[in-house]
Amino acid sequence: MKSPIKISIRELVEFVFKEGSIDLRFQARSSMTIGTRLHQKLQKEYKEGDEKEVFLKGEVLSGDVLFQLEGRCDGIHYNEDEVTVEEIKSTAKKIDFIEKGSRVHWAQGECYAYLLAKEKGLSHIGVQLTYIEVETEETKSFQQTYTIEELDRIVTGILEAYTPFANLLLTNEENKMKSIEGLAFPYPAYRKGQKNLAGAVYKTVIESKSLYANAPTGTGKTISTLFPTVKAMGEGRSKWFYVTAKTITRTVAEEALLLLEGEGLSHRSVTITARDKICFKEETICQKEYCEFANGYYDRINGALIDILTNESIITRTIIESYAKKHTVCPFEYSIDLSYLVDGVICDYNYIFDSRVSLKRLNDEGKNDTTLLIDEAHNLVGRGREMYSASLKKSDFSLVQKLYPEHGGLNTSITAVLKSFRRIKKEDGKAIRSEIDEELLDSIMIFIEIAEKNLGEGGREWPEEFMQLYFDVISFVRISNLFSEEHRFVISRSSDDLEVKIFCIDPSKLIKQVAKPYHSSIFFSATLHPFSYYFQQLGGGEEDYRFLIPSPFQHEQWQVGIHPISTRFKDRERTLPYITHSIEETFNGYKGNYLIFFSSYAYMQEAYDKLNKASLDADIIIQAPNMIEGEREAFLGEFQSDRERPVIGFAVLGGIFSEGIDLKGDRLKGVIVVGVGLPQPSLEQEIIKDHFNALGMNGFDFAYVYPGMNKVFQSGGRLIRSEEDRGILKLIDDRYLTPKYRSLFLEEWKGYRVIT
């Protein structure tokens, strides 16, 4: 007999019976909360002796496959000798239009009833399917009684329909486990420090711990984390997520998996690409009338899943698109459905850490069997602040009110919100508060309730301004539920507007809270430096493992120079000619391809305009704001080793070209960093500074110095990518010679010379 396969009843019946189309017309974002409340309302009416939220499980043999079924039924009613399983479904539909109940809902109740009847030795049992209308809270119930023999036939039929898919999953799992046994590291030898990192990751995963690893450029972080994680699957760890902020690092992860596949690994992974990026249509409108890939999606998706899981292993964006077109299914939803079935998932941070888009079907049990690999983890600090902050503007409410002056209920709710905004604007209170304005929050909640009723009405197209305001308000309320001492309520007044923001100062507790249910978490980067700062900001604690290794490259591979010219804003006009001359001097002294980084687009453009291009025998290119993928690739494509004329690329510190790119050998001769990368002074940065000062830390370093230097480390890290690389690194700013900045230098940069 094959290994047993565990499956939730809901997952089983949805696979077999779900049909129809994707339709992402408006759905109340509070629907899950409303659904829970309505379930609880009905369950409170249960008589004494009845049960609610009952976990059921049991084993059923279908052919040579043993299924371990489990799930939580909404309720069990006991009435003398009669036992009835109840399945409750909240619905936005009018109750009058529901005539007999959905087959998928009946099947769910029938499976629960079968497990309960077997457990209690019942010869017959009832199933009650209850629908509750969201708006009116009216209910309609359907009841049916089954013999145990009838339920046995129904459940057997469901499992027979699922068995071909189960066999595919079991075969893939068996092949994976066999391949892992003899899987070898895909290189003849480990680089310096690489074996230690791989060992640390393996130990962390096996022991169900968290690891924070600073592994410098050249360590081979991707393969050093993926290889031991895959090996740990042989010890019963069944899934991993490789999360990152950059598209390029997702590609590196795919390449690492190809190397492991070359060593014999039989294993399936999928890369998730954002809906807007992968959508085949001109506009992302997920409705069957507009999109043929949404129309009938659930009628075709099972065949599409079986096809791709039979024939593919490393399922990249290109492969997803190919099979999605073949089966006429939405490529984004296809990748999401696959993410629950494969061994590994490569995706953006937000699918794990952002509650707005996180993978909802990944329950706590699934998380407990999953390892998180968080690449370029230094980026998660800033992204965490963004994900756990939210803002609203008075002007956005005013605009929507002007659009619908005749809409009574909506107009009244917006008037109440605007009244709260005007009161806040007139108050003499502080712009930074440690508590949310409750009156504003109450008026916003009323706006949501009325907006959802109106948005739920069919036959009316609501404009983008209204939809955007609705989503912003939902996000604001969601973040208000996370409000803690690490948040501030920030009020920004201007002559014609008012903005309120829930600002996350320190995301560490929320990051830790999200990661906690997972089996293991590996936070790694080439620049978790200074380590104590990132360890704290990423939620590290005493129980977590820490790992720091030196660069695998020789110090002689870097030729580091510091040119102490002020780049402070007040000095820029005066010093810009010296800076451009320094750039020209470096290039003419050491010909080759260069990347030159500036702290802002404006500063970069000024330097580009001042540069004496006639003195440089080179092609000069400059990063533009909001470059699309094709433009980024074209920019990097200019950096070739066999060019007749070298290329000099102007780019922005902390931007798309400052991390995650590999320009090995003569593709890059030198990197010049202008400035120390300090974030622009702002109210938010000052809040961060004051917060950490109050905790007895150096707030200026937390708010400005450390984030700034991380950009510098990342940009400088583009230079040396292999044992053969040699290059010039020039740092232009007089602050680099101060004790604070010298103490932060990477070890391999400490042999610098001062340029005068």
N, C-alpha and C positions, 0 to 999 in steps of 0.2 A: 504493500500500500504506500502511496505517496505521503509526503509530509502533510499534516493538517493545514488548512487555510482558514485563518480567522477573518471574519468580515462582519461589519455592522449590518443590522437588518435594513436600516434606511439605505445604506449604500447598495445593498443587494437588490432591493425592490426598485430603486431608481434606475439602476443599470438595466434591469429587465423590462420595466414598464414605462419609464419616462419617455415622453414624446412631445412633438410640437417644436416651437421656434423660440429662439432667444428674443426677448422683448424687453429692452432696458428703458422703456418709457418710464415716466416718473413712478418711483416707489418710495414711500415714506422712509426716510433714513432712520426714523425712530421705530420702524416696524418690528424689529427684533425685541426691543424693550416692550412695545405694546403687546406683541404676541405673548411674551412671558407673563405680563400682567393679566391678560385675558385668560390664559391657561390657569393662573393661580386663582382668578376670580371663580372659575367653574369648580376648581378643586376644593375651594373653601366650602362649597355647598355639599360636598360628599358627606354621607351619613357616617355615624360611628361604625368602625369595623372595616370600612372601605380603605383602600390604599392608593397612594399617589406616587408618581415618579419611581416606579419599581424597576430595578435592574434585573433583566432576564438573560439567561444564556443556556446553551445546550449544543450537543453535537448531533449532526445528521450526516449519514453516509449517502452519497450519490455516486453511483458507479464505483470507481476506485478512489474517489476523493472524499476525505472526511472534512466536513465543514464545521467550524466552530462559530456558531451564530450568537450574537449578543446585541443588546439594545436596551433602551429605557422606555417603557411604556408609560403613557400619561396617567392611567388610572386602572384600578381593578375594583369592580363592584361585587359585593356578596349579598344575595337576596335569597334566603333560605337555602335551597339546594342549587340555586343558579349562580354561576360565576360569569361575569362579563368583563372583557378587556375593553377599555375606552381609548380611542385615539382622537385627540383634539387638534383641530386645524383652524387658525385664525385666517380670515380671508377679507380682501378688499372688495370682493364681488358682492352683489346683492344676494342675500340668502334665498330669495324667491327664485333665482335663476339656477340654483343648485338642485338638481332633480334626483340624483342617485349616488353622488360621491365619486371621486376619482378612483380609477383602478389601482393606481400606485398607493393611494391612502388605504384602500381596503386591504391590499397585499401586506402593507406594514402591520395593520391590526391582526391579520390572519397569522402572520409569522409569530407575533407576540403571543397570540392565543394558543398556537401550537406548542410553543416552548412551555407556557404555563400549564397547559393540559397534561403534557408529558411529565412535568415536574410533580404535579399534584395527583396524577393518575385519574384524570377526568375522562369520562366517556363522551361528553359533549360540553360545549362552551360557547358563550355569546361574544360577538364583537359589536361594539357601538362606535360609529363614526360620527363625531359631533363637529359641526362648523359653527364658528362664531364670527359675526360680521363686525369688522373693526369700528366702523362709524357708529352703528346703532347698538352694538353689543347684543343683538338678537342672535338666537341660536336655532339650529335645525339639526336633528339627529336621525341617523339611519341605524337599524339594528338587524342583525342576522345571527342565527344559531347554527353551529356546525357540529357534526360528529367528529371524533378524533380521526376516523378513517378519511373523511372529506378533507380535513386539514392536512393529513399526511399526503394525500394526492396533490393538493394545492402547493404545498411547500416543496414536494419532490419535483413538481413541474417547474417551479421557479428555479430550483437548483440545477435542473437539467438544462434550462436555458442559459444559466450562468456558467455551467461546467466547461465549455470550450475556452472561455476566457480564464477561468480558474486554472485549467491545464497549462495555458500559456504562461501565466504568472508563476506557477509552480516549476515549470520547466526552466524558465529564466532564472528563478531563484536557485534551483539546483545547479545550473551551469555556473552561476555567479560564485556560489560557495566552493565549488570544485576549483574554479580558476584562481580564487584567492589563496588557496592552500599553497600553491607553488609560485605565487606572484613575487617577482624580484624587482628591486629598484631598477628603474629603466636607464641607468647610466653605469658605465664600468666602475666608477668610483664616486664616493661622496666628496663634495667640496668641503673646504674647511668650515666646521661648525654645522654642516648640513645634517650629518648623522645624529648629532646631539639634539638638533631641533626636531627631527623626525621621531626620535626616541621619546622626547618630551611630549610631543603630540599624542603618540600612541599610549603612553602611560596616563595622560590626562583623560583620554577617551575611555580607556579600560576602567579607570577609577571613578568615572562620572564626575569630573571636576571641571574647573575653568582655568584656562591658561592665558597669560598676557605675555606675548613674545615680541621683543624688539630684535628683528633679524635684518641686518643691513642689506643694501642692494648687493646682489651677487650671491646671496645665500641660496637662492632658488626656493623662495618661500612657498610658491604654489605647489610644486611637486613634493616639497618637504612636509606639507600639511595634508594634501590629498592622499598621498601614498599610505601613510600610517592610518589615516581615517578609513580608507578602503580595507586595509589589512585588519583593522579592528572589527569590520563586518563579519569576519570569520569567527569572532568571539560573541556574535549575537547582536551587534549593533546594526540596525537594518537600514538606516537612511542618513543622508547628510544634506545640508544646505550650504552652498558657497555663496556668500553675499558680499557685494562690493558696490562702490558708488560709480564706477566707470565702465563703459562698454569695453574698452581695450583690455581691462583685467578679466572680464568674462571670457574674452577670446583666449587669453593666456591659460585660463582654467581648462577650456576645451582642448587646447593643445597638449596640456599635461595629461588629460584623459586619453588622448590619442597615443601618447607614449606608453601609458599603462596597458592600453589595448594591444599595442605592439608586443608587450610582454606576456600576452595571453589573457588579459582580464576580459571576462564576459559580464557586462554590467551596463545598466541603462541610466542615462541622465538626460535632462531637458534644460534648455536655456529659455527663461521667460523674457520676452521683449514687451515693452509697454504697449498698451492697446493702441494708442494714437500712432505709434511708430510702425506697427506691424499690420495695421488695418489695410485691406485691399481697396477700399472705397475712397473716393475723393473726400467725403466727410464721414466722420465716425458716428453714424446713426445706427444704433443696434436695434432695428425694427424690421420685421419680415417684409413689410411693404417696400422698404428701401433697399435692403441688403439680402441678396440670394444666399449669402453665407450664414446669415442668421435664420432665414426662413427654413424651417424643417431641420434645424441643427440637431435636435435630440433624436430625430428619426434616423440620422446617419452617423452619429458620433461613435456608437459602439463599433461599427465596422472600421471606422477610421482609427480608433484606438488599437484594435486587434492588428490591423495592417502595419501600423508604424512600430508597435512593440514586437512584432514578429520579425521585421526586416531591418530595424535600425537600432543602434546602440547609443551613440553620442548625438543627441537630437538637437541640432543647432537651429538658429532662426531660419536659415536657408532650407533645411530639411522640413521644418514645421510648415513653411510656406508652400513647399512642393506638395506635401501630403494634404494640406488644407485645400488647395486648389483641386487636387485629384478627387477628394470626397465632398467638395463644396461645403466646408465647415469653417466657422470663424477661427482664424489662426490664433488669436489671443485666448479665447475660451478653450480651444483645443490644448494649448500649452498649459493652461491652468488645470484642466482635467488630467492631463498627463502627469502633472507635478505630484499628484497623490498616488501615482502608480509606479513611478520609477524609483531607482535607488538613490539618485542624487539630483539636486536642483541648483542651477546657477541663476542668480537673480539679483536685483537691486535690494539695498537695505530695507526699502519700505515694505516689501512683502513679508518681512518679519517684524520690524520695529514700529511701523506706522499703522495704527488701528484703523485708519480710513481704508486701507487697501490690503491689509494683511490677509493671509490665506485662512479663511473662516472655517473650512472643513478640517483643518489640522487641529484635532482635539488634544487634550492634555496627555492622553495615552500615546498618541502619535508623536507628540513633542518629546515625551520621555524616552522614546526610542530613536531620537534624532540628534545628530551632532551639528552644531553651528560652526562654520568656518568664516570668520569676519575679516576679510582682506582689507588692506589699507585702513585699518581700524581708526587711525587718527582722524579720518574724515567723519566718523560717526559722531564725534563730539559736536561739530557744527550742525550736522544733519539732525542730530538728536534735538538740539535747541529749536531748529525749525519745525520738526515734527510735533514737538510738544509745546508749541506756541500758536497763538491765533489772534487775529485782529478784525475789527469792524470799523467802518467809517460812516459818519452821520450822512454824508453826501450821497452814499449809495442807497440809503433808505429814502432820502428825499427824492431821488431820481425815480425810484420805483413808484412812489406815491404819485408823482406827476404823470406817470404812464397810465395809472388806473384811478383817476379821481372819482370815477363813478362806482368803484367797487367798495361798497360800504364796510363790510367786515374787515377786509384787508386794510383799507384806508384807516379805520379806527385803530387797528393793532399797530400800524406804523406810526400813527400820531402819538401813541403811548411811548413807543421807543424813542421817537424824536424828542418828546418831552423830557425823558431821562437824559438824553444827550445834552439838551439845553441846560438842564439843572447842573450836570457835571461841569459844563463849560463855564457856568457862572460862579461855581464854588471857588473859594480861595484855597481850597485844600491842596495837598501836595500832588505833583504830577506822577509820583511813584508811590503806590500804596501796597500794603501787604495783604489787603483783602479785596475781593471782587465787589463791585457795586451790585448789591442784591436786587435793588429796584430795577436796574437796567436788565439784569438777568431774568427777572420775572416777566418783564414786558416782552423780552425776546422769546421766551417760552410760549407766550400767547400768540405771538407772530407765527412761530413754527406750526402751532396747532391749526391756525386758520389757513396758513399757506399750504399745508399738506392737504387739507380738505379741498381747497381750490385746485391744487395741482393734480389731485386724483380724479378730477372731473374729465371725462373723455371729450374728444372732439374740439379741444382748444389748444392751440400752440402758444406756449408762454415764451416770451423773448429771453434772450441770453442774459440781459441785465438782471432779470428777476431770478432766473435759475442760479446765476452766480451768487447773488445775495443769499438765496436760500442755502446753498452749499456752504457759504462762508459762515452763516449763522449756526448751522449744524456743527461745523468744525469748532466754532467758538464754545458752544455748549459742551461738546465732547471734551475739549481741553479744560473747561471750567471744572469738570468732574475729577481732573487730575491735579487741581490746584493744591499747592503745598508751600512750605516755607522756602522752597527752591524756585518759586514763581513770584512775579510781581504784576500788579495791575497798573499798566502804564497809560497815562493820559497825555496825548499830544494835541495841543491847541494851536490853531492858526486863525487868521482873520475870517476865513470863509468855511472852515471845516473843523471837525473834531474826530480824532481817531483814538479808539481804546484798544489796548493790546494786553493779552495774557502772555507774559514773556517768561520763558523758561531760562533761568540763569544757569542752572547746573542740571544736566540731564542724567547724571550718573545713577540715581536711584531708579528712574524709570527704565533705563537701559538694562539695569540689573534685574528689575522686575519682569521685563519681557523675556530675558534670557533664562531666568530661573527654572521654568518648567522643562527646558530642554535637557537632554541627557548630559550634554557637555558643550562648552563654548570655548573656542579658540580665537582670541583677539590677536591679530598679528599685523605688523607693518615694518617697513624699513626705518620709519622715523617716529617711533613712540619715544620721543626724546624732547624734553627731559622725561625720563620714564615715570617718575613719581607723579607728575602732572597728569599724564594720560592714564596711568593706573587708577588714579582717583576719579577722573572724569568719565571713565568707562565702567565704573561701578566695581572696581577691584576691592577685595577684602582680604582679611588675614588668612582665610581658608583657601585662597586661590594661589595657583602656581605662578611664578614669575620666571621669565627666561630672557637673558640678554646675552648676545654673542657678538664678538668683534667682527669687523669686516673681513671677508675672505680674501680681499685684495691687498696688495702691498702698498705701503704709503708712497713709494716712489712712482706709482702710476698716476698720482695727482701732482700737478704743479700748481700750488695754490698761492695766489697773490692777493694782498689786501691793499686797495688804493684808498687812503683816508680822505675822501672828499665828502662834504656834507650833502645829504640828499633830503634834509628837512624841508618842509614845504616853504618856509620863509626864505630859504637859501637857494631854491631851485633855479630861479631865473639867473642868478649870479653864477652858479656852479655848472649849469648845463653845458657850456662850451668845454669845460674841463672834462666832464664825463664823456661827451662825444669824442673828444680827442683821445681819451683813455681807451675807448672802444677801438678807434682807428689804429692806435698804436699797438694794441694787443693783436689785432687781426693781421696787420702788416708784418709783425714780428713772428707770428706763428700761423701761416696760411692754412686754411681749411674751413670746414663748415662750422658755423657757430649758432648757438641759441643765446639770445640776450633777453633777460627778464626784467620787467619793471613792475612797480607796485600798483599801477593803474593804467587804464587805456589812455587817459589824457596825458600822463607823464610820458608814456611810451610814444605817443604821437608827436609830442613836442621834441623828444630826442630824435625821432625819425626825421622830422622836418629840419632839425639843426645839423644832422650828420652831413659831413662833407663826402657825399657819395662818390664824387670824382676821384677821391684819393684811395678808393677801395676797389680793387679788381674783383668784384663779387656781385652776385644777384641778391638784392635785398627784398625780403618778403615780410609782411606784417600780419599779425593775428587780427581778425575782425571780430566784433562782438557777435554772439549767437551764430557761430559757424555751424552749418549742417554737416552731417557725416562725410558727404562727398568732398566738401571744402576742407575738412580736417585732414582727410586722407591725401588730398592733393598737396596740402601744406607739408605734411611729413614726407610725401613722395619726392619732394625737392631735395631731401637730404640723402644724396647718393655719393658713394665713394669715388665714382669714376667721372665726376663732372669736370667739364673744361674750366668753368669758373665756379669757385666755391659759392655757397649760399649762406647768407646771414639772415636768421629768422628772429624778428622781434616778437616777444610774447609776454603774457601777463603772469606774474607770480600767483600761484594758486589756481591757475586756469587749466584748460584742457591739455596744454602741452608741457605742464610742469611736473606731471607724474604719470606713471603707467605706460610710458612709451620707451621702446628699446631702439636706440640708434647705435649699433655696435660698430667697432672698428673705426674706419675712416669716415663713416657716415656723420660723425660728430667729433670735431677737433677740440672745441672749447665751449665753455659756458661762462657767461658774465651775468652776475646778479647785481642790479642797481638798487640799493636800499636794503633795509632790514625787514621789509615785509609787514610792518605794523599795520593792523586794521585801521581804517579811518576812524578818528574819534567820533563817537556818537553817544546818544543817551543810553542805548543798550550796553555798549562797551563800558560806559561809566557805571552802570548798574552792576555789571559783573565785577568790576574793580572794587566797588564799595562792598559788595557781598563778601568777597574773599578777604578783604581787609578786616571786616568785622569778625571773621573767623580766625584772625591772627595770622593769615597768610599774606604774601605779597600780591595784592590785588592787581597792581599794574602789570606784573609778570603774567598772571593768569589771563588778564583781559587783552593784553597787547603783545608782550614780548614772546611768550611761548607759541601762540598761534602764528605770529609773524615769522619766527625762526623756523617753524615747521615748513612753511612755504619755501624758505631758503634751502633747507635740507632736501626737500623734494626736488627742487629745480637743479640743485647741484648734483643730485643723485642720477640725473640723466647722463652724466658724463662717462662714468666708468661702469660698463655693463658686463665685462668678461675679463678673464685673466690676461688677455692680450691687449686690452685697451690702454691707451695713454692719453692724457689730455690736460688742457689748461683750465683752471677754475679761478676766475677773478671776482672778488667781492668788493664792490665800490660803496663805501660808507665809512666815516670815521668812527662810528660807534662799534665797529667790529674790533677795535683795539682797546675798548674799555674792559675792565675785569669781568663785568656781568656777561658780556657777549663771548669773551674768550673762554669763560668757564663752560659755556654751552656748546662749544665747538665739538664736532665729531672727532674722534681720535685720529682718523686718517687725514683731517684737515689741519692738524696742529703744527705741522711742519711748514707753515706759511712764511712767505717773505713779505716785507712791507715795501710798497712801491711809492717812491717820492717824486 
